């Protein structure tokens, strides 16, 4: 019998930054079914965030986000094909997102009031590690900042995403299938490109005068972007897409 039991449903690895401060001497393994954590009062897991969703009691019937925050009802990813075949996470085409349930009043920038960029009922995609999970009315929700919403998904396909603020949607150039000598490459050995074609761009950020600053790239540009930036998505057309901030686009290729 295990001395300490952790279930997958009670653990979220959201925002795991590093394993700094992990002390091997505090963790002992005694067989496959007996895991003990030495001295539970010791702060041995600095930098590792383990948290579950906040559960809202049934007596509360509404949640009103404040400031520039947005309440989103999370939609589950499609884990199976129509024929019932399980899909690995890399093959799932439904992006991470959900439906906007409620929005805050916005934020003040300089002397101007900036409204939330989405409205209740919109289907949105949000940044991978954003927000706070909330279990409300028996359903999974997320409270995120308006700036953490990547875009509005007007159809079920990521290629139709409407980016918000300074976000850019890029169709990634497909990796080479063969070496220069004609040998086929496996998925593990294919080098993922850091360039692609801009599909859509956001309207830009709002400055303190209340004006939006247009982005320096436009749809159709072939661009080089920072290798570790943004959020990757699998399109229904078999291509990979990425959304990132315009500041992560390093150059236009021609």
N, C-alpha and C positions, 0 to 999 in steps of 0.2 A: 504494500500500500504506500502510495507516495506521501511524503511528509508535507509537500506543498504542491498544490495543483493549479495550473494556469490553463484556461481554456481559450481557444482561438477567438470566441465571440467576445471575450472580456478584455482583449488586448488590441490596441492600435499602435502601430509603429510610426505614426505620423510625426514628422519633424525629427527623425532620428539623425542627429548631427554627427556624433562621433562616439567612440567608446573610451573617451578620456576618463580616467579615474576608475576603470574596471579593475578590480583586484582579484586575481585568480585564486588567492588563498581563501577568499570568502565563499567560493563556490565549490561544492564537493559532489562528485557523481559516484553513486554506489549502485551500479547496475542500471539496466535500461529503464526500470520501473521505479527507481528510487532516487529522486533528485532533492537535495537539501541545499538551502541557502543559509550559509553561516552568518550568525549574528544579524537578524533582520533590522536592528536599530542602526546598523552601520550604513552610512551613505556611500555605498560601494559603486553605484551605477550613475555617477555624475555624467551628464551628457546623453543618457539614454532616457527617452520619454516614453513611459508606458501609461496609457490612460484609456478610459472607457467613455462612452457618450454620457453626457449629463441627462438624467431622466427627469422630465418635468411631471410633477404630480397631476393626477386627473382633475383636481379642483381648479386648475388653471386652464382656461379655454382658448386664450389667445396669447401670441407673442408679438410684441411691437419692437422691432429693431430700432436702435437709436443712432443718430448721426449718419455716417455714410455706410452703415451696415445693411445687409440684405439677408433675409431668411429664405433658404432654398430647401425644398423637399427633394431629397436625393432619389435618383432613379438607379435601380440595379443594372449592372452590366449584363449584356446578353452572353450567358455562359454556354449556351448550346446553339447549334444550328437548327433550322426548321426540321431536319431529320432526326434531331435528338443527340447529335454528336457533340461531346464536350469540347469547348474551345479553350486553348491556352490563353493567358492574358495577352500575349503578343499578337494573337489573331483576332481578338475581340474588336469589332468595328464601332461599337457604340461608345462614344466618348464619356468621360467622367463629368457628370452634370446633373441637372434636375430642373424643377419648375420653381420659379420665384413665387413665394407665398405672400411676403410682406417686405416693405422697404422702409428705411429711415427717412428723415427729413433732409438729408444731404449734409454738406459741410460748407464752412466759410473759408474762402481763399482770398486773402487781401480784404477788400471791401465788398466782395461779391459772394453771393450764395450759389453754390454749385449743386444742382439737383442730381439725384441718383440716375444713372444711365440706363436702368432697366425698370420695367413696370411689372406688377403682379400678373402672373399668367405666362410670362416669357419663359421659353426653354433656353437655359444657359449652360455654358461650359465654364468651369472654374479651375484655378490653378491647383496643381496636384496636391500640395501640402498646406492648403489654405484653410482657415476657419476653425470653428469649434463645433464638434458634433453634439447634437441635441436629440434625444428620443422624446418626441412629442406626439400625443394621441396614438401611440403605438407604432409610429413611423419614424424613420431616420431623417433628420434634418441637419442642416449645416448653416451656421451664422458666419457669413464672410463679409469682408469689406468690399465696397463697390469696385475698388481698384484690383481686387483679386479675381473678378469675373473676366474671363478671357474674351467671351463673345456670346452672341445670341445665335442659337442653332435653329434655323427656320425650317429645316427638314431633318430627316434622320441620318444625314450623311455629313461628315466633318468638312467635306469640300465646299459645302454651302454655308459654312460658318461666317457670321458677320462680326468681325473683330471690333472690340471697343477700345476707346482711349488711344494709347500708343502701341496697341498690339498689331502684329503682322502674321498672316497665315501664309505658310510656304509649303509648296509641294516639293518634297525632297527628291533630288536626283537619284535614280536607282543605282545601286552598287553594281560593279562589274560582275558578270556571271562567270567569266573565264580569266585566266592569267594571260599574259602576252604570249605564252607558249601554247595556249589552247587548252589548258587544264581547267576543268570545271571547279568552281569554288563552292565549299559548303557554306551554310548560313553563318557558322561560327568564324569562318575565315574571311568572309566578305568585309571589306572596309567600308564603314558607313560614311557617306559623304557629308560634308558640312556646307553644302550649297544646294540651291534649288530655285524654283520659280515662284515669285510672289503671286498668290492667288487673290488675296484681298487685304486691305489695310484699314485700320481704324481712323476716326476723324482727327486724332491727335489729342494732346493734353490741353487743359484749360490753364491760361496764365492768370496772374493776379488782376489783370484788367478785364477778365471774363472772356477773352478771345481764345479760340483754339488754334494751335500751331500745327499746320499740316506736316505730315511725315515726309521724309526725304526720299522714300521709295514709292513706287506705284505698281499696280498689277501688271504683270508681264515682265518686270525686271528679273534678271537672274542675279542672285545675290550670294555672297559668302557671309556666313554667320558664325557666332561663337559656338564652339563645339559642345559645351556643356550647358547651354541655355535652353529655356523654354520647356514646353510640354509636347511629347510625341503622341501622335494618334495614327491609327490604321484606318484608311479609307475603304469604303465598299468597293472601290475600283481597283483595289489591290496595291495602291500606292501608299506611301507613308507621308504624313503631313506633320508639321511642327508649327506651334504658335509661340511667338516670343516678342519681347519688347523691341521697338525700333532701334533702341540703343545697343542691342545685341547684334544688329546687322552691321558688319564691318566694311563691306565694299559691294559695289555693283560691278558685275562681270559683263563684258561685251566683246 
